[in-house]
Amino acid sequence: MHYSFTETIMTIQPSDHAQRTKALDPSKSFLVKAPAGSGKTELLTQRFLALLAVVDEPESILAVTFTLKATAEMKSRIIEALISGDSDSEPDSDHAKTTWRLARGALARDAELGWNLVQNPARLNIKTIDGFCASLAQRAPLAGGLGSAAGIAENIDELYRAAAREVLMALETDGPRSECVMSLLRNNDNLFPVAENLLVAMLATRDQWLGHDQIRMNTVDKELLRDELESYMGQVRHDILEDIHAQLVPFQARIIECAADVASSLPEHGALDGLRLVLEDGCLPSPDSPETEQWDALRSWILTNDNAVRKSANIKSTGHAAPGSTKDKAEKERLTDAKNRFLALLASIAEEPMAVDALGRISCLPACEYTDHEWGLLSDLLELLPYAAAQLALIFRSAGEVDHVEIASAARQALVTDGNATDLALLLDSQLEHILFDEFQDTSELQVSLLESMVEGWVPDDGRSLFLVGDAMQSIYGFRGSEVGLFVDAEARGIGDVRLETLQLTDNFRSSANIVNWVNRVFQPAFPEQSIRNLGAIPYSPSTAFNPIDDASVVSTTLFDGDSANDNEGRWLADSAKRLLSEKPDESIAILVRSRGSLREVISSLKSNGVPYSAVEIDKLDGAREIQDMSSMTRAICHPGDTTAWLAALRSPLVGLSLADLQIIADRVEKKTIWTKLRSQSVRTRLGNHNPESLRRLDVFVQVMEQTMGQRDRKSLHDLVRGAWLALNGPSVLGGDHFRLANVEDFFSVLERFTLKTFSIARFDEAIGKLFSRQRVSRGNSVQILTMHKAKGLQFDHVFIPGLNRLPRPNSKPLLYLDTYETKAGITCKLFSPSAAVDGADTGLNAFIKSQESKRSDFEKRRLLYVACTRAKTGLYLSGSIDLKDGDPVDPSSRVLLDVIWDGVKDDFVSGPVVADDAFAEADSTPSEQRLAEYDVVRGFDDDCLLEKYRGVNRGNNDEVPTFSYSTSFGAAIGILTHSILETVSMEQLDDWTGERIASLEGAWRAQLERLGVPRFVSRDCVKKIQGWILGVVDSDTGRSVLAPEGACFSEKCFYIKTPTEAKQLRIDRIFQKDDAWHVVDYKTETPDEGESNSEFLQRLVGAHQDQLDAYVFAVKEFFDQPASGFIYNIPTNQLIPVPAGRTDFNVEARREP
């Protein structure tokens, strides 16, 4: 049995009932800490309803979320609550009663002021953070700096790259920036692509550095800036040394005693030499000391190189001579006592994790000042980065497109300019009374700054409120700029002048008690004991299970070992998921992974075992076989000397040569390119002697490629490749697979960004690598595959978390490391250091910032696994692989997820079974490419066919190449949508279908096409075509005669014609009665070929569909026992075409669908 907050009838109040009740007070501001499964969306809904009962306008309440899904869900819940509140029947459950009563209060206010919210839900001011920022920027385009309306760029990387190139172009100028660019290139081996990529990465994250005052100071007074930054470095260093000193003071006397034991045996030079100074001072080093020799010696004496406490003592590492090295009894006893004292000291320190961490931090203390070389690099970067941001702004303006960072920055500027509130800010202040902010733990500095601007001037008890909801334990988006420390700050200091009362929710309504208790037991010790703002360390807050223990609930950890561990895990996972689908078909199942790179074996096993699955941005497009074939052909066209690309294209099903054929072609005797060899008579002779069919295949390929290569200077790269693919019967290779054809269209959408001159294999592969395969929709239940980040906010009955042993992908190094460190005195210190990617070596400050980031990543890794585990309602299945040593498991790497829970599962995990290969005998359900039959391959093509526009001979103006966006690949999808629209039109008044209405439906129609597999970049053009067609139909007499006849009529009606051997269904688009006869109409969406006359087009159309119309007419005649005639209504040309009677000898009976 499953339980949830919205399903369970609560006869017992949750343990945090008082906190939930307090949260509904509209006069107070709160920060609500809502752990996983605590029903925060319901609480936000209730709070919103409570506020509606006291405001004068619903727009004065603003609710901010991070996703469109969350926005839609909150709005939906509020409207549903209002509809439910209109009923006099009070619900049974306590929480539903609360919502019902709040809704009735809101409805009373609604009726009093005439809002009519149920009919006008748009008055509910619920927006995503990006949507809200966009609305602010649009309301003040000049103050925000965006100017005219700008859309979100789909290919934003190209704009970043254009800005980066503009920066590097400064090398050609005589200004100071030329020296800065030269410095950047010099420290990256003069590799322009490397420098370009580094700049692109920095521009994508400019919201994290552009707002720093130090960036602007660099252009004013560099020496003043250096003094300020070095002052910050010194303060941070002193703050850290104070912490280290405080942690080691309890061991000070024992450290001095043990140091005295080995004083005589310490080397005069080396890592332990500083111990002499410690011994001379008789105390720990002072935090004020500018030198670190003594601290370094203490760390090396007590810790190993990997910062673990030593477990032994010897003369080399610790200065302890072996007792057996002397025969003097007294000396032997002294050495033994000294060694034992030191080992006891080590044991005591090992029991204090904070002391161990303090000693470890000595190895990456920041320096007090920059070296001249380091400062020179940093100064150059601080000169280039604002310039790069300025260039990007110009490119945004030119392109009419921006990114979300630009919109958020514009929104901030729209509210505050030069430190003063703008007119828009004052207007907003008068309009907004209450703000609700969901998932506040995922905010960035820029977003919090925006919120602070919005509440500036708010004072206590002025009737306005701020309501922040989040869970620091679920902060997992540090990689995109969110800072969990901002959540900690809000709790401690509030937002601006608004102080927040903290409310802690504890009850988990999602998961069974089995799962809640397991999560508490395993994760509490895995989280830090106390909050550390600078490191994003958040202690664990245990949850209380609202649901009872469930005997059907399962939590298991299955670990595999051996060389085939990953394969066995994948097979076990597929087998387990398949069994659950069979045994529990109505329950949801999800597989959550840390990153997409962990899924190769998982997806392969699911496919091979026939397990239906759906994936959200998981299956990367560059791994699809059809895309690999297209990439090979593209590379061959761009680079005729690319041997690998030509051979791969020849091997692909587009040509279908065998490996033996390729060996003949690639014979190294002839030192020529493959493209030259393909036209060589000697090669052709040898290939023909080996296999005549292969030679025929090659002839077709060469014919196509000769035309393609001959047009390289006249056609776009996109048209060249598409034309070659079509000429080689590319769609036939895919067997009409709708999804794989859509994948190819996505490939072409990327190819449109490149030309022959700008084509770069690295950039092209990068662009393709960002695309994902279209998802096949399975009938019935399927396993959902998501990354852990994508799963946040979702819940499933059963959750699998495989690959716990997988190492994460290493982070790329930025141009600039920066960090914000807050001292115990409350001083915020900004730290800047050029990356090792620039100067080739880590400096002290560089190493310190990287250490800080590493610790933050480790804490976020723990929170990520917590988020994944808490998605499960009744079943949680974790798996991975381990290494064994002498039969015992080896502790996992600290970088993997298994390390997080290892202490909690190492004593009770289950050893994974070895699953036999024959358990997975079912074939992969994905259609495979077929080598085309000989008659398909060698078939010629007409010179006048449409393909000539792509591959062809120059005919007139080559600039007039028609788009191929809808005419072939997506004709079926366009036809389906057009039929659906016409059915709707026929059921309504034609006069209601005005041009304005048709235009307003563009978004809905595009969405339908995209669900049918039409790529987004094509759907707009397709819908524009359809809109023009529909407008022409409803405005014409022909359209009215078909869609609004005076007599009886039917749309999309089914008839069955029964033969002696089968029953066949016929679905007829339109039937209407006129002059005592039935007109049977079939819709078509075809257009004449180039150069085809109208009469020729009509003749071709009727001939192609004669048999179909004959069957339709026969069925209608038989059913109604009245005369009937057939017609084709071709929508693009708005022609109703009579189809003369043809076949009438159907030996069948007709029956209409009931």
Buried (B, 14 or more C-beta within 10 A) or exposed (E): EBBBBEEBEBEEBBEBBEBBEBBBEBEBBBBBBBBBBBBBBBBBBBBBBBBBBBBEEBBBBBBBBBBEEBBEBBBEBBBBBBEBBEEEEEBEBBBBEBBBBBBBBBBEBBEEEEBEBBEEBEBBBBBBBBBBBBBBBBBBBEBBBBEEEBEEBEBBBBBBBBBBBBBBEBBEEEEEBBBBBBBBBBBBEEEEEBBBBBBBBBBBBBBBBBBBEBBEBBEEEBEEBBEBBBBBBBBBBBBBBBBBBBBBEEBBEBBBBBBBBBEEBBEEEEBBBBBBBBBEEEBBBEBEBEEBBBBBBBBBBBBEEEBEBBEEBEBEBBBBBEBEEEEEEEEBEBBBEBBEBBBEBBEBBBEBEEBBBBBBBBBBBBBBBBEEEBBBBBBBBBBBBBBBBEBBBEBBBEBEBBBBBBBBBBBBBBBBBEEEBBEBBEEBBEEBBBBBBBBBBBBBBBBBBBBBBBBBBBEEEEEBBBBBBBBBBBBBBBEEBBBBBBBBBBBEEBBBEBEBBEBEBBBBBBBBBBBBBBBBEBBBEBBBEEBBBBBBBBEBBBBBBBBEEBEEBBBBBBBBBBEBBBBBBBBBBBBBBBEBBEEBEEBBBBBBBBBBEBBEBBBBBBBBBBBBBBBEBBBBBBBBBBBBBBBBBBBBBBBBEBBEBBBBBBBBBBBBBBEEBBEBBBEEEEEEBBBEBBEBEEBBEBBBEBBEBBBBBBBBBBBBBBBBBBBEEEBBBBBBBBBBBBBBBBBBBBEEBBBBBBBBBBBBBBBBBBEBEEBEBEBBEBBBEEBBBBBBEEEEBBBBBBBBBBBBBBBBBBBBBBBBBBBBEEEEBBBBBBBBBBBEEEEEBBBBBBBBBBBEEBBBBBBBBBBBBBBBBBBBBBBBBBBBBBBBBBBBBBBBBBBEEEEEBEEBEEBBBBBBBBEBBBEEBEEBEEBEEEBBEEEEBEEEBEBBEEEEBEEEBEEEEBBBBBBBEEEEEBEEBEEBBBBEBBBBBBBBBBBEBBBEBBEEEBEEBEEEEBEEBBEEBBEBBBEBBBBEBBBBBBBBBBBEBBBBBBBEEEBBBBBBBEEEBBBBBEBBBEEEEEEEEBEBBBBBBBEEBBBBBBBBBBBBEEEBEEEEBBEBBBEEBBEBBBBBBBBBBBBBEEEBBBBBBBBBBBBBBEBEBBEEEBEBEBBBEE
